Amino acid sequence: MLIGLGCVEGWRHLHGIIAEYLQEVPIDVMRHLFILQTYLLTIYIPPFYHSLNHQRLANGEIIVKQGSLDPILYFVNSGSVALFFQEYGKDILVKITRPGEILGASTFFEASVWTINARSLGAEVSSLTLDRLGKLLPDFPGLESKLNDFSIKFEISRESFRKINRDRRMYERVRIPGIVKMVLFDREGKNTGIGAKGDFFDISAGGASFHLCISSKKNARLLFGRNVGLWMVTSASASQFNMTGMVLAVRSQPVVGNEYSVSVRFSRTLTQKELNSLIISVRKR
Protein backbone atom coordinates (compact mmCIF):
# COMPACT_ATOMS: atom_id res chain seq x y z
CA MET A 1 0.00 0.00 0.00
CA LEU A 2 1.52 3.34 -1.08
CA ILE A 3 0.15 5.54 1.70
CA GLY A 4 2.86 4.44 4.13
CA LEU A 5 5.67 6.32 2.31
CA GLY A 6 6.48 9.28 4.56
CA CYS A 7 10.06 10.36 3.92
CA VAL A 8 11.16 12.75 1.18
CA GLU A 9 13.04 10.03 -0.69
CA GLY A 10 9.99 7.80 -0.52
CA TRP A 11 7.70 10.46 -2.00
CA ARG A 12 10.20 11.22 -4.76
CA HIS A 13 10.32 7.53 -5.61
CA LEU A 14 6.50 7.36 -5.58
CA HIS A 15 6.11 10.35 -7.89
CA GLY A 16 8.70 8.82 -10.22
CA ILE A 17 6.66 5.62 -10.41
CA ILE A 18 3.46 7.56 -11.09
CA ALA A 19 5.11 9.76 -13.75
CA GLU A 20 6.38 6.63 -15.52
CA TYR A 21 2.96 5.01 -15.19
CA LEU A 22 1.15 8.05 -16.64
CA GLN A 23 3.19 7.79 -19.83
CA GLU A 24 1.12 4.70 -20.67
CA VAL A 25 -2.24 6.44 -20.16
CA PRO A 26 -4.08 7.66 -23.32
CA ILE A 27 -3.82 11.44 -23.73
CA ASP A 28 -7.61 11.96 -23.60
CA VAL A 29 -7.86 10.18 -20.26
CA MET A 30 -4.84 12.12 -18.98
CA ARG A 31 -6.93 15.32 -19.11
CA HIS A 32 -9.23 13.96 -16.43
CA LEU A 33 -6.43 12.58 -14.30
CA PHE A 34 -4.51 15.85 -14.22
CA ILE A 35 -7.66 17.83 -13.36
CA LEU A 36 -8.56 15.29 -10.69
CA GLN A 37 -5.16 15.66 -9.03
CA THR A 38 -6.30 18.97 -7.56
CA TYR A 39 -8.97 17.02 -5.68
CA LEU A 40 -7.50 13.53 -5.33
CA LEU A 41 -4.18 12.72 -3.72
CA THR A 42 -1.62 11.64 -6.31
CA ILE A 43 -1.47 8.17 -4.77
CA TYR A 44 -5.12 7.58 -5.78
CA ILE A 45 -4.51 8.02 -9.50
CA PRO A 46 -3.10 4.61 -10.61
CA PRO A 47 -5.70 2.41 -8.82
CA PHE A 48 -8.43 4.84 -9.81
CA TYR A 49 -7.46 4.65 -13.50
CA HIS A 50 -7.37 0.85 -13.47
CA SER A 51 -10.92 0.79 -12.09
CA LEU A 52 -12.27 2.64 -15.13
CA ASN A 53 -13.85 1.09 -18.20
CA HIS A 54 -12.99 2.89 -21.46
CA GLN A 55 -15.34 3.09 -24.47
CA ARG A 56 -15.42 4.68 -27.88
CA LEU A 57 -19.06 5.45 -28.72
CA ALA A 58 -20.60 5.96 -32.15
CA ASN A 59 -22.43 9.15 -33.04
CA GLY A 60 -26.03 8.78 -31.87
CA GLU A 61 -25.34 5.90 -29.47
CA ILE A 62 -27.32 6.13 -26.23
CA ILE A 63 -25.12 6.11 -23.14
CA VAL A 64 -27.88 6.11 -20.54
CA LYS A 65 -31.67 6.40 -20.65
CA GLN A 66 -33.91 8.62 -18.55
CA GLY A 67 -35.33 6.58 -15.66
CA SER A 68 -32.35 4.21 -15.49
CA LEU A 69 -31.33 3.00 -12.04
CA ASP A 70 -27.68 2.33 -12.94
CA PRO A 71 -25.20 4.10 -10.58
CA ILE A 72 -22.37 4.79 -13.05
CA LEU A 73 -20.11 7.83 -13.27
CA TYR A 74 -19.08 8.83 -16.81
CA PHE A 75 -15.98 10.87 -17.71
CA VAL A 76 -16.07 12.50 -21.15
CA ASN A 77 -12.51 12.18 -22.52
CA SER A 78 -13.04 13.42 -26.08
CA GLY A 79 -15.87 14.42 -28.38
CA SER A 80 -19.16 15.51 -26.83
CA VAL A 81 -22.38 14.16 -25.32
CA ALA A 82 -25.92 15.53 -25.67
CA LEU A 83 -28.04 15.61 -22.50
CA PHE A 84 -31.78 15.75 -23.16
CA PHE A 85 -35.17 14.70 -21.89
CA GLN A 86 -38.33 13.76 -23.72
CA GLU A 87 -41.51 15.79 -23.68
CA TYR A 88 -44.60 14.84 -25.70
CA GLY A 89 -42.49 12.55 -27.87
CA LYS A 90 -39.87 15.21 -28.64
CA ASP A 91 -36.25 15.43 -27.49
CA ILE A 92 -35.58 18.61 -25.50
CA LEU A 93 -31.87 19.43 -25.46
CA VAL A 94 -30.55 20.62 -22.10
CA LYS A 95 -26.80 20.69 -22.56
CA ILE A 96 -23.87 19.58 -24.72
CA THR A 97 -21.01 18.30 -22.57
CA ARG A 98 -17.37 18.79 -23.52
CA PRO A 99 -14.15 16.87 -22.84
CA GLY A 100 -13.22 17.01 -19.16
CA GLU A 101 -16.81 16.96 -17.90
CA ILE A 102 -18.47 14.27 -15.79
CA LEU A 103 -21.98 12.77 -16.00
CA GLY A 104 -24.11 11.07 -13.35
CA ALA A 105 -22.82 12.42 -10.03
CA SER A 106 -26.23 12.66 -8.33
CA THR A 107 -27.20 9.14 -9.43
CA PHE A 108 -23.82 7.76 -8.39
CA PHE A 109 -23.29 9.42 -5.01
CA GLU A 110 -26.93 9.88 -4.00
CA ALA A 111 -29.23 6.98 -4.86
CA SER A 112 -31.37 8.55 -7.58
CA VAL A 113 -32.67 7.66 -11.03
CA TRP A 114 -31.27 9.30 -14.13
CA THR A 115 -33.58 12.23 -14.87
CA ILE A 116 -32.15 12.82 -18.36
CA ASN A 117 -30.93 10.88 -21.40
CA ALA A 118 -27.31 10.99 -22.60
CA ARG A 119 -26.44 10.44 -26.27
CA SER A 120 -22.96 10.29 -27.77
CA LEU A 121 -22.12 12.80 -30.47
CA GLY A 122 -19.00 10.83 -31.24
CA ALA A 123 -17.38 10.54 -27.81
CA GLU A 124 -14.82 8.55 -25.91
CA VAL A 125 -15.77 8.04 -22.27
CA SER A 126 -14.46 6.30 -19.20
CA SER A 127 -16.91 4.93 -16.66
CA LEU A 128 -16.72 3.98 -13.00
CA THR A 129 -19.25 1.63 -11.38
CA LEU A 130 -20.25 1.82 -7.73
CA ASP A 131 -18.96 -1.72 -7.17
CA ARG A 132 -15.49 -0.84 -8.46
CA LEU A 133 -15.33 2.28 -6.32
CA GLY A 134 -16.34 0.18 -3.32
CA LYS A 135 -13.36 -2.13 -3.87
CA LEU A 136 -10.99 0.85 -3.66
CA LEU A 137 -12.39 2.32 -0.44
CA PRO A 138 -10.79 -0.07 2.11
CA ASP A 139 -7.32 1.10 0.95
CA PHE A 140 -8.35 4.65 0.00
CA PRO A 141 -11.16 5.70 2.39
CA GLY A 142 -10.99 9.38 1.42
CA LEU A 143 -11.44 8.76 -2.28
CA GLU A 144 -15.26 8.82 -2.38
CA SER A 145 -15.71 12.20 -0.70
CA LYS A 146 -13.00 13.85 -2.81
CA LEU A 147 -14.42 12.42 -6.03
CA ASN A 148 -17.90 13.53 -4.99
CA ASP A 149 -16.74 17.10 -4.33
CA PHE A 150 -15.14 17.25 -7.77
CA SER A 151 -17.90 15.53 -9.78
CA ILE A 152 -20.87 17.41 -8.37
CA LYS A 153 -19.69 20.61 -10.09
CA PHE A 154 -20.81 19.18 -13.41
CA GLU A 155 -24.40 18.41 -12.40
CA ILE A 156 -27.11 20.17 -14.41
CA SER A 157 -28.47 23.10 -12.43
CA ARG A 158 -32.06 24.29 -12.26
CA GLU A 159 -30.87 27.39 -14.05
CA SER A 160 -30.15 25.26 -17.14
CA PHE A 161 -33.80 24.21 -17.21
CA ARG A 162 -35.02 27.76 -16.64
CA LYS A 163 -33.06 28.88 -19.71
CA ILE A 164 -35.05 26.50 -21.91
CA ASN A 165 -38.25 27.28 -20.02
CA ARG A 166 -38.72 23.70 -18.83
CA ASP A 167 -39.38 21.97 -15.52
CA ARG A 168 -38.67 18.27 -15.11
CA ARG A 169 -41.57 17.93 -12.68
CA MET A 170 -44.56 16.49 -14.49
CA TYR A 171 -46.99 17.15 -11.63
CA GLU A 172 -47.34 20.08 -9.25
CA ARG A 173 -46.18 19.26 -5.74
CA VAL A 174 -48.02 20.31 -2.58
CA ARG A 175 -46.45 20.51 0.87
CA ILE A 176 -48.31 18.42 3.44
CA PRO A 177 -47.63 17.64 7.11
CA GLY A 178 -48.14 14.24 8.68
CA ILE A 179 -46.58 10.90 9.55
CA VAL A 180 -46.10 8.27 6.86
CA LYS A 181 -45.41 4.58 7.35
CA MET A 182 -43.38 2.85 4.65
CA VAL A 183 -43.10 -0.94 4.25
CA LEU A 184 -40.87 -2.84 1.83
CA PHE A 185 -42.25 -5.32 -0.68
CA ASP A 186 -40.36 -8.34 -1.98
CA ARG A 187 -39.87 -9.12 -5.67
CA GLU A 188 -43.29 -10.78 -5.78
CA GLY A 189 -44.97 -7.69 -4.34
CA LYS A 190 -45.59 -9.17 -0.91
CA ASN A 191 -45.24 -7.20 2.30
CA THR A 192 -41.93 -8.14 3.98
CA GLY A 193 -42.94 -6.69 7.33
CA ILE A 194 -39.86 -4.45 7.24
CA GLY A 195 -40.76 -0.80 7.53
CA ALA A 196 -40.13 2.63 8.98
CA LYS A 197 -41.97 5.80 9.93
CA GLY A 198 -41.11 9.25 8.65
CA ASP A 199 -42.36 12.78 8.13
CA PHE A 200 -44.27 13.61 4.96
CA PHE A 201 -42.81 16.49 2.96
CA ASP A 202 -44.82 16.87 -0.23
CA ILE A 203 -47.13 15.00 -2.60
CA SER A 204 -48.30 15.17 -6.20
CA ALA A 205 -50.52 13.08 -8.43
CA GLY A 206 -47.47 11.07 -9.43
CA GLY A 207 -45.64 10.52 -6.15
CA ALA A 208 -44.58 11.70 -2.73
CA SER A 209 -41.47 12.54 -0.73
CA PHE A 210 -40.80 12.24 2.98
CA HIS A 211 -37.95 12.22 5.46
CA LEU A 212 -36.63 9.08 7.17
CA CYS A 213 -33.90 8.46 9.71
CA ILE A 214 -31.60 5.75 8.31
CA SER A 215 -28.59 4.36 10.16
CA SER A 216 -26.08 4.43 7.28
CA LYS A 217 -25.60 5.46 3.68
CA LYS A 218 -25.26 1.78 2.74
CA ASN A 219 -28.70 1.00 4.18
CA ALA A 220 -30.14 4.09 2.52
CA ARG A 221 -28.92 2.91 -0.89
CA LEU A 222 -30.62 -0.47 -0.32
CA LEU A 223 -33.98 1.33 -0.54
CA PHE A 224 -33.21 2.60 -4.04
CA GLY A 225 -35.38 0.94 -6.69
CA ARG A 226 -37.44 -1.01 -4.13
CA ASN A 227 -41.21 -1.37 -4.34
CA VAL A 228 -42.89 -0.05 -1.20
CA GLY A 229 -46.27 0.61 0.37
CA LEU A 230 -47.14 3.93 2.01
CA TRP A 231 -49.76 4.54 4.67
CA MET A 232 -50.82 7.82 6.21
CA VAL A 233 -53.59 8.76 8.65
CA THR A 234 -55.05 11.84 7.03
CA SER A 235 -57.59 13.11 9.58
CA ALA A 236 -58.83 12.89 13.14
CA SER A 237 -61.45 10.39 11.95
CA ALA A 238 -58.56 8.02 11.11
CA SER A 239 -59.29 7.82 7.40
CA GLN A 240 -56.21 6.45 5.69
CA PHE A 241 -54.37 7.18 2.50
CA ASN A 242 -52.45 4.20 1.13
CA MET A 243 -50.52 3.74 -2.08
CA THR A 244 -47.82 1.53 -3.56
CA GLY A 245 -44.87 2.74 -5.56
CA MET A 246 -41.13 2.58 -6.27
CA VAL A 247 -38.33 4.45 -4.52
CA LEU A 248 -36.65 6.67 -7.12
CA ALA A 249 -34.31 8.69 -4.92
CA VAL A 250 -32.74 8.55 -1.45
CA ARG A 251 -30.77 11.72 -0.69
CA SER A 252 -28.91 12.61 2.48
CA GLN A 253 -29.83 15.83 4.24
CA PRO A 254 -26.69 17.84 5.11
CA VAL A 255 -28.12 19.44 8.25
CA VAL A 256 -28.99 16.14 9.98
CA GLY A 257 -26.45 13.35 9.67
CA ASN A 258 -28.74 10.31 9.48
CA GLU A 259 -31.80 11.91 7.88
CA TYR A 260 -32.63 11.15 4.25
CA SER A 261 -35.18 12.47 1.80
CA VAL A 262 -36.99 9.59 0.09
CA SER A 263 -38.90 10.09 -3.18
CA VAL A 264 -41.46 7.52 -4.32
CA ARG A 265 -43.21 7.29 -7.67
CA PHE A 266 -46.74 5.94 -7.28
CA SER A 267 -47.71 2.78 -9.15
CA ARG A 268 -50.66 4.71 -10.56
CA THR A 269 -51.43 8.39 -11.00
CA LEU A 270 -53.86 9.86 -8.47
CA THR A 271 -56.96 11.49 -9.85
CA GLN A 272 -57.36 15.18 -9.12
CA LYS A 273 -60.32 14.29 -6.88
CA GLU A 274 -58.19 11.88 -4.82
CA LEU A 275 -55.38 14.39 -4.49
CA ASN A 276 -57.70 17.25 -3.50
CA SER A 277 -59.45 15.04 -0.95
CA LEU A 278 -56.14 14.12 0.63
CA ILE A 279 -54.93 17.72 0.81
CA ILE A 280 -58.23 18.92 2.33
CA SER A 281 -58.27 16.16 4.96
CA VAL A 282 -54.70 16.95 5.99
CA ARG A 283 -55.41 20.67 6.34
CA LYS A 284 -58.40 19.89 8.61
CA ARG A 285 -56.18 18.21 11.16
Buried (B, 14 or more C-beta within 10 A) or exposed (E): EBEEBEEEEEBEEBEEEBEEEBEEBEEBBBBBBEBBEEBBEBBBBBBBBEBBEBBBBEEEBEBBEBEBBBBBBBBBBBBBBBBBBEEEEEEBEBBEBEBBBBBBBBBBBBBBBBBBBBBBBBBBBBBBBBEBBEEBEEEBEEBBEBBBEBBBEBBBEEEEBEEEEEEBEEBEBBEBEBEBBBBBBEEEEEEEEEBBEBEBBBBBBBBBBBBBBBEEBEEBBBBBEBBBBBBBBBBEEEEEBEBBBBBBBBBBEEEEEBBBBBBBBBBEBBEEEBBEBBBEBBEEE
